[in-house]
Amino acid sequence: MRIPLDPPPGLWAEDTSYAAAGRWADGSNVRFWRGRPQVIGGWERLTGQTLSGVCRGAFGWTDRAGILTFAFGTHTGLQVWRGGGLFDVTPAGLAPGQVDGAGGQGFGTGTYSSGRFSEPAAGEFFPRTWSFGAWGEVLLASPRGGGLYAWANDPASAAAPVAGAPGQITQMLMAPTDQVFALGCNEEVSGVFNPLCLRHSSVRKNNEWTTGPATTAREYILPGGGRIVAGRVIGTSLLVWTNHALFLGSFVGAVGQPWRFDRVGERCGLIGPQAVAIAGQSAYWLGPDLQFYRYDLGGAAEVLPCSVRRDLVENLAASQGDKICASTTSLFGEVRWDYPDQRDGVENSRYVLFSTLDGAWSRGEMARTTMIDAGPAAYPVGVDPQGGVFHHERGHSADGAAFSWFIETADQVLDEDLTVMALGLWPDLGDQAGPVKLSLFSRLAPQGDVAVSGPFALAPGQARADFRANGRFFRIRFAGGSAPTACRIGKPVFKVALAGGR
């Protein structure tokens, strides 16, 4: 008897192996592409130099000469990669920020009402993150809680403060109207930091922030309490998250209030300034309640069901939610969240992955503090906690070394009343590089003793593997860990024989 292995796409890790029978249940560094599991691409160094400090923000752009440049914001400063070299362009006088979150109180952590409104916390209680934008070919950069800086593509010069801009900004955002937004900033008149204050510059004037009839600079205060966490551009609109809600910013062109901000989601705030990504006309993010959310332009915020969420909820490192970094991989239609897992320490070490094409979830182990999508570069770029910068989805190794992957099914059951003898496998492994190891875990009852068969090495192009494994419930695991390593699992077929009833 021949039984094909053909689970639906996506990991289902929220139930027991028996309750999730017929699905994929666990895995690492394997994505689902066009309905089938496929090992992720490898990574190669962008530069042999390493960044100084822990990176929490990156941005790529090209100048008018077509020179590709990357900016990297770390807890110690601002660095750029340009023309094959890495340069320190940290603004003069910018002191190092925090590496880790500390819970704390006051602005930046806790709630809006923790501490007096006009009195921020005595120190920073959040890890330093950066926001970036391109003003023509000039880089605009802002460290969380700091000012606004500009850098004009000269590696010999440091970034300089932008005159007139607020001195304390939670996040900077470039609007499609050629205006710079300061989200969570000092109010214009009092100069006091207000975590719900939005200000923007005049059109095409990033140094004009004074409101008045002769300017197009304006100020807004969001309702509802809490604090602004981040903002993103979506189409011609803006999305602004507080720790409680989501607001849609629409340009209406009125002289007094050219932008209107409408609440489009309640109890769906953002856990950290980097924990949201835009894919097309949709936003995907992780909330303080550790629920995933989605917002489609023109609709309302809604919960995004996640079939691998429990592991994240149970193991997210305490007080480190501000480190969570969301990114897209447009080549595969994916959104990825890198997060700190307490089993590995307090730094980003694992990720969850969502396919916007077929709704499949997967996950993996990889330490990345920042990830950005391809464009203008040909490949996505990621940064590890030690400051290594890598092109991703390039090659099939970890910068020349091996990396590990696996994917495992939940229980596969032919008939609960029958014992089955698995006799062999006809592999169906596409694009294989390096050996793939097959293991079977069999039981006679859902909570019975597990018998392990294998691992059996499957070489590229191997037509058949013979083995014997006896049971009623089978979990099947494919794994690899070579350099290079690659595999796409098609529809392998198992040869089985009935071995008896009860």
C-alpha angles and dihedrals in degrees: 000000000000120000119188118217106228115150119170117261120277138048118272106199101152097088143044118283091253095048089050093048115158095025138096106261110181141011148143131219093000121117130193113242122176090348098307134094114255131176112250119250122265131248137237131193118268089200137003089228121088129222121250109241133003112308119228104166137028136181134186129203143147127233126223090276090058094247112154114228133180126200119206122193115202134174089261100045150294125310133178133203112212133156091359095305134101117227134187110229098163111158113256112266096014106142121213117270133216122295096198137034117248105190093237128148141262126046116354094030136040121014133325092253096052101111128356117313095240096042117076121197116285091242141013115280098180133070112259114260128178135218123205142188141169119246097192101302093334119101118231115199136178129183112215109269092013138090136276120275136187129208121191102203096269109130090198093060130069123230111270132213117265108238117243096013120128113274097222118045130170093199137351122219133187111220124209088244092070092256128129116227125207108202114200103007149134116307112244100235103036098029088221118139112249115186090209097048121113122190131175135193125241118277110284091354112098091178097053111088103145113112120226145112091284095054139053094219113119143174131221135183116210116224128228106058129256123087137284112258105177148327137215138190115244115181106313092331137079130234118206122188127200121187086264110032150014125243129195116216115208126184107233099166098229113154096229098039111013092175128053122201117204125184109241099169139033127200090010102104128154124263096210141357094258098040096096132076133186119222112181109306094343135085123210123192148154118242131214086257088060091245119135116234139193131200123189115200108261094021137076133272113268139179114265107216111231124199095197098043100109095069091053093047093050096045110032106129111253117261092000100103092114088069094063109117124198122197141162132236101202094186090069100026092246140148117204132194119199112199142171113259116202091219088068100036130264101308129088107280109148140037143203121215130205124195110216088195101061104005094246121153126208137161144201150182115256131129110234125149094183134023128177130181127250117274134114083019118056093239138036114265126221135181126210125215091261092058099259112149119210142183107229131210087032119123125338105272141068096262089309096322128097123268127195130237137167142169126197134188128227115239116320109206127187097177125344090216095052132074112221131204113212107210105177151321137251100209122221102189119152128201090007119182118178126359122313117211120216122202131178125204112196134185137175093218134024090256097027128122115290121235115201122212118188150311091231116189115232113199122208109278094012109157100203143002121205123206142132127240125163128204150090099248121044132188114195124205131192117191142168140178113171136115107273103024127171138146142160114201112219122173108312117191126222123208110220139171129200110251100185146292132269 
